[in-house]
Amino acid sequence: MSNCHDTPRVGLLPNPTIPVPHSSSGDRPVIVAIVGPPNSGKSTLFNRLTGLRQKVANFPGVTVEHRMGKAKLKDRHEVFLVDLPGVYSLHPQSEDEKVAHDMLKGLRPGFARPDAVILILDATNLGRHLVLAAPVLDLGLPTLILLNMADDLAVRGGEVDVAALSKELNSPVALISAAKGKGIEQIQQFLSGTAANLAAAKPARIELPVLNDVPNCRQWATKLGNRASYRAPVPPVWTRRLDSVFLHPVWGPLVFVAVVITVFQSIFSWAQPIMDGMTALVASSGQWMGHMLPDGVFKSLLIEGVWSGVGSVIVFLPQILLLFLFIGVLEDSGYLARAALIADRTMSKIGLQGKSFIPLLSAYACAVPAVMATRVIENKRDRIATIMIAPLMTCSARLPVYTLVIAAFVPNIYLIRGVLSLPTVTMLLLYLLGFVAAVVVARILKSTVLKSKRSVFILEMPPYRLPTMQSLGLRLYDRGKVFLHRAGTVILLVAIGLWILAHLPLSHGQMPPIENSFAGMVGKTVEPVIKPLGFNWKIGIGLITSLAAREVIVGTLGTIYGIEGGDGNTQGLQAALHADLSPAGAVALLVFFAFALQCFSTIAVVRRETGSWKWPIFQFSYMLALAYGASWAAYEIAGLFLH
Amino acid sequence: MGVKKRKRHTAITSTPATVDDLRSGEEGILDRIDLPEDIARRLMELGFLPGNAIVPSRVAPGGGARVFQVDGSEVALRNDTSRKLHLRRSRTPVLP
């Protein structure tokens, strides 16, 4: 799951990046930018307005991602919404702010200036959030100001006079709840109205404070709030209560460990029935096709090559979705900020700061968005160090490999009855292994090539929020699509290519046994190099194909065993693996996958983020050396205990 | 280590001099930020403005940082950063 954001995907929109598509009337559709501070509910609103008609894209030239989508309006107007990064001001200081600033001012080459702006602010913290209204209104674009979290404001006893604020700002203002879907009609009305008559929507100028002067802007916001009779709500009781547990010196870290264990145990136990069902489905559909098709080359390609290869990978979809669901809940609930705070002390010891922990945590899902998420780190050297260690976190692409090998070699016995099984512990150890390696590498990098002054750590602790089903659903939908897309492209191509290479060269018009095929020759060529790690030529073929993406090895082994006449599905794979791997070799294979950077997408995104080939080449080399060395050591040591 | 330092400060001066000297729940009024411009600006955007009240709430479980209530939200800062945020002397200092 690595090409999560960087690769253009088949989208639901005609072409949501530049140039903006032309509507039937000949005019280009109206573009509306959504601006707001972090934690203002911007993404929830965007999801609410666009639903499935959205996709992630990158601004040309920079790596800050944005999302674009089509709003569902009651009349026929088409409005394109651009979700800009969360910013506190438009003062171009961080990369996020620069993008928002340039985009709103029409300074981003090739990107049309938006026709209107939706400014979304947290109504429960209006005093501070209204500061952003000054630079946004200064743009002179039609602006709709949304005061989000209306329900929260009411529950906590705050209030605001929307009409008075609207009069003061000379712009429409609406009190909404993006999470609950309250007040969405008002936004659609604004969008329809703006689309119908852009010129009429231009606001009259109002008096604004000096934009560069933060105290001045804050005073202006207070004055506005007073005129709109804003009463700030009482502090969030639930957030305080939850923090007294999650940030407790003893309970906090314990809760964190408990959460992690639950996640992994559930990935093994809850997803298992669904996975078994999918495995059976793939196997029976393969058999059915086998009966339907006449014998021949085409049948062999389809069943042994494609079905065994692709089928053995797609059965892991439930596990991966479950992992993304958990990470999504952690992110959307506001817990990640607490995790970063807990981790700051540890991170400072390795020369990094708590904010590095957020991308590292999301790297457990996928390194590609994690590498992009490092832009919240202000210090350039800290940022590169974080990028260098992010792929050591156990990403979801390793999950199929780990699951396959663990299920094949680790007996399913419970260490603590009903709670903790041996496969779960093995999996946890592998996750720990990646993390420890990351810590050590970061320490080395930060005390040598990436040495810098002690960094600062400033992080807002947002109130806890219940993740919305829609946002979680969209995440899973998106990830499911990426996974299946990859199974349908990379893994399919590798499976077909491998099948062809495994059946050539023909000798006397006969297909050769796989050892004598081109694929076999390649495997035999690398065999001497990987023999010390306990791998034979078949595993060697898998290691080579998995350079594209880690989970490809599962598909490759599926194809190889399919050709050899075995059962290509996952359960058959487990049995077949025993013939090619000793238990010590299995340990070595797990360790190899824990460390090696087998992912084209990660290499590409690191190249783009760091601006040169130097860092990705360094990263690939050090991780390969680490993987080889550690794998060899693991094979030798495990060989003493396992037979 | 941070705790010891805070105690030492409060022993010498009766009023806390920096945000780092504040005890949990004790309010201080920010006077000035002694940090580079970009960091100071980020802090101001988060509510650390001269004249604003700052109240420390939780200590990070690992130590080394604290969460502060400021301008309607909660922001975590490391102790070496909060040591650079100077407080207004609430009690009239004795001057010659």
Interface residues (C-beta under 8 A of the other chain):
Chain A: Y88 S89 H91 Q93 T124 N125 G127 R128 V131 V214 P215 R218 A232 P235 D243 S244 L247 H248 P249 V250 G252 P253 A337 L341 I342 A343 D344 R345 T346 S348 Q353 G354 E378 R454 V456 F457 I458 L459 E460 M461 P462
Chain B: L35 D38 I39 R41 R42 L43 M44 E45 L46 G47 L49 P50 G51 R58 V59 A60 P61 G62 G63 G64 A65 V67 Q69 D71 G72 S73 E74 V75 A76 L77 R78 D80 T81
